[in-house]
Amino acid sequence: MTTLELENSQKLIFKTLSGSHSYNLNIEGSDRDYKGIFIIPSEEYLSLNGPQEQINDSNNDISYYALRRFLELAGSTNPNIIEMLYTDSALHEVKTPEMDILFQNKGLFISKQCIAPHLSYAEAQIKKAKGRNKWINNPQAKEAPKQTDFCWVTPLKSDSGFRPLALAKAGIDLTNFEASSLEHHKNVYRLYALGKDAKGVFSKDGQIKCQSISKTDEKEKFWGLLTFNEEAYKRVIKDHKNYWQWMENRNEKRWLQQESGELDYDAKNMMHTIRLLYSGIHILENSEPLVKFEGTKRQYLLDVRSGKFKYNELLQTAEELASKMRALETVSKIPEKANIQKIDQLHLDMLSCWKSRT
């Protein structure tokens, strides 16, 4: 089922504007993201394939969660899920009677278990925010790395002794060589200097290819060894793939400051890190997350997003907020954990309401 099909059905029970618009932190050009909840009739769970528990559009600007999945995530104190219940009602585009039951009981999901996800997420984002660790400051060539970049050759006879040399620096043309695997040694190959009739060691796409070597050539043409660092090769191939997927899907406006050298960190990332810490503190002090920001906190977060602070200043602020959360956790009177039994009953009540209405 697509998001459009879901929106035209009776299964959709909630849809709200989310993301920066719900936080009141949107700026010109901000994406409009939506989240929501839909009902899966109980009989669909009997299917061998199982029902779709999350439905997204092609750009992931819209995400709908099956009610059961939503309650599982909210019960496990997922910050991005719980905040859906605390968005400004003016942003709600679909809200059926079943949601009245959920909103009346949204306090069931507030507990000290919320704190660990807020802290761990924020701390992880702090580590990612520094520009030198971001792809923006480590551009990659369009062409993928080749195995030849991760090969070493060890000549049998060499003025420098029996030492491996990086193939790229060895100045050796392996088109006049052939290779065969070395028994019991993964990624190690024998090299044979066969001259102009050789088939070469690498294929056109840079992959090592092995040949069957005659006994005569084995004795007379053996030249040395070729070693391939497969683990390093796989790692850079994965990084290259991820980098170009990011390049194709990224929001260009978000990266202008870093590309121009104005910032050495991801400003939007740091804004959301501090926003999440503010929200966690608000849970401990007021028994609910802070979703819509106003006043001085809103302006501070917008200033963070616009790059008005040095990274070390933001890091210190984030660490101070995290320390405050840990201190508040010891004295806060909110429940230690969510009441799963009551959440389970809430699920049944909402299903019953939906069935009677449809």
Secondary structure, DSSP 8 states (H G I E B T S, - for coil): --HHHHHTSS-EEEEEEETHHHHT---TT---EEEEEE---GGGGGSSS---SEEE-TTSSEEEEEHHHHHHHHHTT-HHHHGGGGS-GGGEEEE-HHHHHHHHTGGGG-SGGGHHHHHHHHHHHHHHHBGGGSGGGS---SS---GGGGEEEEESS-TT-S--EEHHHHT--GGGEEEEE-TT-TTEEEEEE-GGG---SB-TTS-B------HHHHHHSEEEEEEE-HHHHHHHHHHHHHHHHHHHHS-GGGGHHHHTTS-SB-HHHHHHHHHHHHHHHHHHHHSS---S--HHHHHHHHHHHTT-S-HHHHHHHHHHHHHHHHHHHHH--S-SS--HHHHHHHHHHHHHHHHHH-
